[in-house]
Amino acid sequence: MKISAAALVAVVALSVVLCASSDGDYSSTVAKVKIVRGKKLCDKGWKCKGWSKYFCNLTISDYFQTYQFENLFSKRNTPVAHAVGFWDYQAFITAAALFEPLGFGTTGGKLMQMKEIAAFLGHVGSKTSWKSPLLFVHRIAILGGYSVATGGPYAWGLCYNREMSPMQSYCDDYYKYIYPCSPGAEYYGRGALPIYWNYNYGAAGDALKVDLLNHPEYIEQNATLAFQAAVWRWMTPIKKSQPSAHQAFVGDWKPTKNDTLSKRFPGFGTTMNILYGESVCGNGDIDAMNSIVSHYQYYLDLMGVGRDEAGPHEVLTCAEQVAFNPIQPAVTASS
């Protein structure tokens, strides 16, 4: 059954565990507390409804507010941007609320919480910016690049919500029995952490209970859903035996001996390894990696945390890391 855009908005809104009041008040709320099997659980009522150990901590809207979002993405609604009016703070907070009970932005103390939001949004900003080396801008010419990008190269996150001038269909028939390509659907990059390929739209749709396989365009029509898909990717391991970006960043992952030998350590660098693999990692200090790192550092500064908290080079980057999931070389007739 085809879902209208208006109905989709309603479905997304109803699927969220709301962590903000209906009148937009994001002030702190006193939590209800109970002990279950020796573990402390909290419920903040209208602010974050439901029992979770993470609700005993600050929630995202306690420490990250509208003015900070506007500072981070100050150029997103300029006339030359390609997603004017699409992205906003309310969409992010509503999307994040679905994952706050699982620890997104609510793990640890305030410093760790702020660092995780800066890290996640650092990825988002770098992938939706004028100069994203992996997604948008390598496909089009942008008025001479940063010469017109006032505010510096890191002020232009969320200027896009989709790939411009896709160069292929992104339909992989290998997954035709699980996530068959829908006639007329196009699976080019869309969203805050852009989704490509039919199988990725299918997996995200299954997780969010939205038919993205048949309607991938929903991601570029609904900012809350686009943010939800991005946070889902951040919170979800690529493989069960591997950490999610969230786990690697907040320290809920213990590296194995092989991880240590592969120079994979808890921290921001490993989040890039998880999300992008060898396209970014293990290649030294390349521009593709440095752009993501620089967005993260810039956001730490703007949020008042400071880039000194980002950690040393081996934790901050993945320049020397071995990819978790290296691309297998093609088998040739002579091999």
C-alpha positions, 0 to 999 in steps of 0.5 A: 500500500502506498503511503502518502507524505502526510501519513509518513510524517504521522507514522514517524512522529508516533514511532518516537519516544518523545523527549520534548514537550509539545510546546517546545520546552526543553528544560530539565525534568525531575526523573522518576526512579525505580530499582529493577534487579539491582539496576537503577532505571528512570522515567522523565515523563513527557520529556523522555517517556519510558524506563531506561538506565540512560534516562537517569543521565542528562538527555540531549536537549538538556545540554544541546539546544537550538542555538547550538544546532544553528551555530553548527549548521549556520549556512544550511539555509543560505540561497546556494544550499541544496536543502534549504528549509529541510533540516532543523533542530526539532527534526534532530531531537525527535529522531534522537528520542527514538535512540536515547533510551538505548544510550545515544547521547545519554551514555556517561557523564555530560562530557561524554554525552556532548562528545558523542553528539559532536562526533555523530554530527561531525560525520553528518556535517562532513557528508552533507557539506560543500566539500564532502569528498565521498558524497555530493560535491565531487559530482558537481561544481560549486561556485569555486568551492570555499572561496565563496563559503564564508564562515569557513569550510566546516560551516556548511553541513546539512547543505544537502539531503541527497546526492546530486547527479547520481552516476549509477543506479545502486541496484544490486541484484545479489540481494534480489531475494531479500531486498529486490529493487523496486521498479522505478525506485532509485537508491542513490545517496540520501539523508544525514549519513547518506544511504546507498544501495537497495539492501541498505535502504531495505535494512534501514526500512526494516529497522525503522518500520518504514517501506524504504525499499519501495519508497527510498524517496521518503528519506529526502522528504522527511528530515526526522526520518532522515535523521532517524536512519542516520542515528540507526546506522550509528547505533547498529553494528555492520556485523554482529561480531563488531561494535557499532560506531556508538559502542566504539566511541563511548567505550562500550567495546573491548578490542580483541588482540586482533583489533589491537594489532590492527590499531583499532582502539575505542574512539572517534577514529574507529567510528570512521572505520566502522562507517566507511572502512578502507575508503577512508581508513588505513590510507594515511592522513588523506583528505577524506579522513581529515575532513571528517576529523576536522568537522568533529573538532570544529563542532567540539569547539562550537559546543564549548567542549574544545578540540583538546578533548578529541584525544591523541592522533591514534584515537582521533584518526584511522590513518593506520587502522586496518579496515574491519571489513576490507573489500575482497579483491576480484577473482581473476581467471589466472588466480 
